Amino acid sequence: MKTILISGAYSGCGKTTTAAFLSEILKNNFCVKLGEGKSKTDNPVLLLEKDVSYDTFIKNIPENVKYLLVESNNFKLFPVIDLHIFIDGDKIKYKASAEKTKKNADLVSNTDIDCCLALSKAKQLEINPRMFGKILDFLKIKVRKCQLGLFDK
């Protein structure tokens, strides 16, 4: 099972929208939100307490899930995070946990990533590079240092 953590700068920054997007394009996934919120019928999400233990958390995950999508700023809960996405936003609204969480992220929205690292993450997640490119586009992350020389300035 590949764990994708979706964290963010503040409530309303786009974590749930990102989780819904990933849920649509990554087949065989299960989505969990730690903290407050509401599960919508068009986007069913398991809601668990913010401070849930890992043992309790993992007992709620169905077997044979390929992608576990977790919406939370609690990156310390998980022994392994295969991809950590941080949804950035207005620094004035930042939660206390946001800056530390952002430093631990693999991808930060509205930034850039080296092509080599993007390809490595796609391979680690067992995602087709084109599909990973769609994720990067959604997050408004630009690819730089293209191995084909296509995107360099």
N, C-alpha and C positions, 0 to 999 in steps of 0.2 A: 504494500500500500504506500502510495506517495502522498506525503502531507504538504499541502499548500496553505500557508498562513497568510491571511489578508488582514493587515493592520492599517491604522490610519491616524491622521493628525487630530481628528475630533469627530464627534457625532455628526453625521450628515455629510461627511466628506466623500462618500462614494464606495464604502466597503461593501455594502449589501448589493449595490449595482454591479460591482466587480465580481462578487461571488455568483450572482445570477448569470452574468456573462460566461464565466468559467464553467458553471453548471451546464450551460447550453452547449458549449463546444467540446467539453471533455466528457466522454461517455463513461458510464459506470462510476459515478461519483456520489458522494454523500456530503451534505452541507450541514455544518454546525455553527451556531453563534453562541459565544460565551458572553453573558451579560444580559442587559435588558433589551427588549425588542418584542416584535410580534411576528408570528409565522403567518405568511400569506398563502392562500390556497393556490395561487399561480406560481409560487416559489416556496415550496415547503422546506423549512429549515428546522432542525432540532435546536431548541433553546435550552441552554444549561447555565447554571450559576457561574458568575465570573470567577469565583475562587474554587471551582470544582477540582477534586483530586484527579490525577492522571488515571488511576485505577477505575474510578467511577466514570470518567470520560470515555475510556476505551471500551467499557462494557456496553455502552450505548451505540457503538458503531457496528453496523451489520457486517457479516462475513463477506468476503470476495469483493470488497470495494477497492477499485484501483486508485481513485483520487479522493482523498479526504480534504475537503475545503473547509477551513476553519476561520471564522471571522472573530478576531480578538487581538488585543495588544499584549497579551500574556504569552510572549515567546518562550519564557522559562519553563512553562508547563510541559513542553514537548521534548523528549529525548532526541528526536531527529526531525528536522524541518527540511524538506527537499527544496522548497522554494518559499521565500518570504517576500511578499509584496507589500509595500507601504504606499498608501494613498496620501499624497501630500496635499497641502492646502495653505490657507492663510495662517501665518505664524502667530498672529494675534489670538486666534482661536485655539491654538495647540493645547491638548491635554498635557498634564504633567508627565505622563509616560511616553509621549510622542517622540521627543528628541532621541531618547535612548532606544526606542523601538526602531526608529528610522535608521540609526547607525548599524543595526543588526540585519537590515533588509538586503536581499539580493537585488530586488528591483524597486525603484522609487519612481512613482508616476511623474511625468513631465521632465524627465532627465534624459540621459543617454546610457548606452551600454556598448562595450566592445563586441564586435561580431564573434570573435573567438569564445568569449564568455557566454554569449547568447546561444551559440551552437552547443556548447558544453552543457548548459542548463537544459536545453531541449532534449539532448541525448540522455541525461540523468533522469529526466521525467518521462522518458519514452514517448515524447511528443514529436511529431513531424515538424521539421524546421519551419515550414510554411505556416503551420498552425501556431507555433510559438511566435512567429512574426505577427500573426493576427492579435495575439495577446499583447505584444509590445505596441502595436498600433492602437489598440483599445486604451492602453495605459499612457499613450502619447510619449512613448520612449523611443528615441532615435537610435538607430544602429550606426556606430562609427567604427573606423578602422576595418572597413569591409575587406574580407579576404580576397574578394574579386576586384577591389578598387572602385566599386560602384558609388559609394556614398561619401567618399572623402572629399573635403573641400579643397 
